[in-house]
Amino acid sequence: MLQERLNDAAIALNYHLTQNQTPHGIFGGYAITVLGKTRETDNIDCLASITKHECITLLNGKSGFVAKPRPRQDWIQFEWSEESGEPGSPIRVKIICEMFGGAKYNMSGVQPISRSVEGRYFRKGPCCLLDPFLIFKGKVCVAASRSKSRDFEDIQWLADRYGPVIRERWREIKPRYIGFAMRRHPELEHLFGQLQVDISEAKAFVHGVPTPSAVTEPAVGEAHEGLLG
């Protein structure tokens, strides 16, 4: 089962980063499934207080991780498979590296949460998630750059489950992300209104600004700004 394999990859990732005393937290679709939403996903996204070089040294060749280097300093992708060689496509694990040349943001003040998940290979074990608000914040930023219906569904689910903390902290999301997210997903306007977000401010911020082209790969440091900025 794919979810069990994802859980195994998350357990292995948590083990090595924790042993190295590296602050980290998973976000995105997989994190949302751990929080309780039923949805499909085939990859794991994780923010970690580490450099790309340190991350490769720490994980490559360990517990089924294989690095797939790209010419980027702010993230690195791995493929994870069971060391037993059981059949199945590798799980893609993307590590957003906090430390890189020109980095403007850091994880100080971020308080990830631990959750227990059960895999097929490693059985039950812990994984580490960013807090639900940061997962929500990351989803809004992603929704500003693409028009996938699943992004709205995830945002709605998080809002239904964590509404009070989102209402308290929504000002931590930059107005341009809120504004562009509403352009791509008009149904978000009503949802943001229920969360007491200042919709007029967000609309004013992006007024007259062309909607950015949909991107499959964010610019250097953009994921960090979306989550930590």
SULGI-V719912 format. One record per residue. RES is the residue in one letter. SS is DSSP state (alpha for helix, beta for strand, coil for the rest). PSI is psi in radians with two decimals (999 if undefined). NEAR is the number of other ideal C-beta (glycine too) atoms within 10 Angstrom. Layout:
RES:SS:PSI:NEAR / RES:SS:PSI:NEAR
This chain:
M:coil:2.34:9 / L:alpha:-0.71:12 / Q:alpha:-0.68:17 / E:alpha:-0.66:15 / R:alpha:-0.67:21 / L:alpha:-0.74:24 / N:alpha:-0.73:27 / D:alpha:-0.79:24 / A:alpha:-0.69:29 / A:alpha:-0.67:28 / I:alpha:-0.79:21 / A:alpha:-0.73:25 / L:alpha:-0.80:25 / N:alpha:-0.71:21 / Y:alpha:-0.89:16 / H:alpha:-0.71:16 / L:alpha:-0.66:22 / T:alpha:-0.75:15 / Q:alpha:-0.57:9 / N:coil:0.03:15 / Q:coil:0.72:7 / T:coil:1.98:18 / P:coil:2.40:18 / H:beta:2.87:26 / G:beta:2.34:26 / I:beta:2.51:25 / F:beta:-3.02:27 / G:alpha:-2.83:21 / G:alpha:-0.74:22 / Y:alpha:-0.73:26 / A:alpha:-0.67:29 / I:alpha:-0.63:26 / T:alpha:-0.63:17 / V:alpha:-0.59:20 / L:alpha:-0.27:16 / G:coil:-0.08:9 / K:coil:2.39:16 / T:coil:1.97:8 / R:coil:2.86:12 / E:coil:2.46:9 / T:coil:2.72:17 / D:coil:0.29:13 / N:beta:2.93:16 / I:beta:2.32:24 / D:beta:2.33:24 / C:beta:2.36:28 / L:beta:2.29:27 / A:beta:2.50:26 / S:coil:1.39:18 / I:coil:2.77:25 / T:coil:2.85:18 / K:alpha:-0.79:19 / H:alpha:-0.78:13 / E:alpha:-0.66:16 / C:alpha:-0.76:26 / I:alpha:-0.78:18 / T:alpha:-0.67:14 / L:alpha:-0.67:17 / L:alpha:-0.56:25 / N:coil:2.16:14 / G:coil:0.07:10 / K:coil:2.32:14 / S:coil:0.52:17 / G:coil:0.04:21 / F:beta:2.37:24 / V:beta:2.13:15 / A:beta:2.47:17 / K:beta:1.34:13 / P:coil:2.53:11 / R:coil:2.81:11 / P:coil:0.99:4 / R:coil:2.55:13 / Q:coil:-0.18:17 / D:coil:-0.08:22 / W:beta:2.80:22 / I:beta:2.43:25 / Q:beta:2.44:15 / F:beta:2.76:25 / E:beta:2.37:16 / W:beta:2.34:23 / S:coil:2.74:19 / E:coil:2.36:20 / E:coil:-0.36:12 / S:coil:-0.16:7 / G:coil:0.33:8 / E:coil:2.55:10 / P:coil:2.63:6 / G:coil:2.51:12 / S:coil:2.51:10 / P:coil:2.57:17 / I:beta:2.24:25 / R:beta:2.21:15 / V:beta:2.02:25 / K:beta:2.15:16 / I:beta:2.03:27 / I:beta:1.97:25 / C:beta:2.07:24 / E:coil:-0.62:23 / M:coil:2.02:17 / F:coil:2.85:18 / G:coil:2.20:9 / G:coil:0.12:8 / A:coil:2.37:16 / K:coil:-0.26:9 / Y:coil:2.74:13 / N:coil:3.01:13 / M:coil:0.18:21 / S:coil:2.31:9 / G:coil:-0.24:6 / V:coil:2.29:17 / Q:coil:1.53:10 / P:coil:2.87:19 / I:beta:2.57:15 / S:beta:2.41:11 / R:beta:2.55:16 / S:beta:2.30:11 / V:beta:2.83:21 / E:beta:2.11:13 / G:coil:3.14:21 / R:coil:-0.58:14 / Y:coil:-0.82:18 / F:coil:0.00:19 / R:coil:-2.48:12 / K:beta:2.41:10 / G:beta:2.97:16 / P:beta:2.66:13 / C:beta:2.83:29 / C:beta:2.19:22 / L:beta:2.63:24 / L:coil:2.79:26 / D:coil:2.72:17 / P:alpha:-0.60:18 / F:alpha:-0.75:17 / L:alpha:-0.57:22 / I:alpha:-0.74:26 / F:alpha:-0.82:27 / K:alpha:-0.78:25 / G:alpha:-0.67:24 / K:alpha:-0.68:27 / V:alpha:-0.74:26 / C:alpha:-0.69:24 / V:alpha:-0.72:23 / A:alpha:-0.41:24 / A:coil:-0.28:25 / S:coil:-0.09:21 / R:coil:2.94:16 / S:coil:0.66:12 / K:coil:2.28:14 / S:alpha:-0.50:9 / R:alpha:-0.53:16 / D:alpha:-0.78:22 / F:alpha:-0.74:19 / E:alpha:-0.71:15 / D:alpha:-0.76:24 / I:alpha:-0.75:25 / Q:alpha:-0.75:16 / W:alpha:-0.79:18 / L:alpha:-0.69:23 / A:alpha:-0.71:18 / D:alpha:-0.63:11 / R:alpha:-0.55:15 / Y:alpha:0.55:17 / G:alpha:-0.85:14 / P:alpha:-0.77:8 / V:alpha:-0.55:14 / I:alpha:-0.74:24 / R:alpha:-0.59:13 / E:alpha:-0.53:11 / R:alpha:0.10:15 / W:alpha:-0.41:18 / R:alpha:-0.19:10 / E:alpha:-0.15:12 / I:coil:2.25:23 / K:coil:2.42:18 / P:alpha:-0.58:17 / R:alpha:-0.59:15 / Y:alpha:-0.74:23 / I:alpha:-0.79:25 / G:alpha:-0.85:20 / F:alpha:-0.57:22 / A:alpha:-0.70:26 / M:alpha:-0.59:23 / R:alpha:-0.75:18 / R:alpha:-0.49:18 / H:coil:1.41:22 / P:coil:-0.48:9 / E:coil:-0.26:12 / L:alpha:-0.40:25 / E:alpha:-0.79:16 / H:alpha:-0.74:10 / L:alpha:-0.80:16 / F:alpha:-0.62:22 / G:alpha:-0.71:11 / Q:alpha:-0.50:13 / L:coil:0.08:16 / Q:coil:0.52:12 / V:coil:2.50:22 / D:coil:1.55:15 / I:alpha:-0.67:18 / S:alpha:-0.67:8 / E:alpha:-0.76:12 / A:alpha:-0.73:24 / K:alpha:-0.73:15 / A:alpha:-0.62:12 / F:alpha:-0.62:16 / V:alpha:0.07:20 / H:coil:2.23:8 / G:coil:-0.05:5 / V:coil:2.17:11 / P:coil:2.48:6 / T:coil:2.22:13 / P:coil:2.59:14 / S:coil:2.54:7 / A:coil:2.39:10 / V:coil:2.59:10 / T:coil:-0.31:6 / E:coil:2.03:10 / P:coil:2.72:17 / A:coil:2.84:9 / V:coil:2.21:15 / G:coil:-0.10:19 / E:alpha:-0.69:15 / A:alpha:-0.65:23 / H:alpha:-0.73:22 / E:alpha:-0.73:15 / G:alpha:-0.65:24 / L:alpha:-0.68:22 / L:alpha:-0.28:23 / G:coil:999:16
